[in-house]
Amino acid sequence: MTDDPKNLTQLGGKTTLPASPEQATLERVPNPHVDDLYLVRFAAPEFTSLCPVTGQPDFAHLVIDYAPNNWLVESKSLKLYLGSFRNHGAFHEDCTVAIGKRLVELLDPKWLRIGGYWYPRGGIPIDVFWQTGIAPKGLWLPDQNVPSYRGRG
């Protein structure tokens, strides 16, 4: 983690995908609008991880919303962190909540939520939602716009 944009280690060059979420480096930069209440959204429609039992791939559409406090997550480091789950075995609930908690630990945001919209395996889609609490009053909170799974419907 770095607090000075000049010390970012992953931005601006070729970076190898971390082998695991534990090995991934998430970086942050100062929020230039710390006195303003606003929402930052990251959508990862091609998130992948592995089933911890079968080793088969699982796919999700993740939507991360947060109201920054003093820090912003550096987006390339977030992309690499999310990509590090590609060979990581964990259940849907664990992946979704762990990502949210790691971002909260790094950023100490005013508020954060993550929606994990997992594609079906075994005929059952699993959606996982986690947030830090009630959204701050006055925060514009758009819908995450990921439709519920409808099969062939």
Protein Blocks (a to p, Z undefined) as FASTA:
>chain_A
ZZbfklpckgopacdddfbfklpccdddddfklmbccddddddfkbccddfklopacddd
dddddddfkbccdfklmmmmmmmmmmcccdfklmmmmmmmmmmmmnopabdcddddddde
ehiacdddddfbdcdehiacddehiacdehjZZ
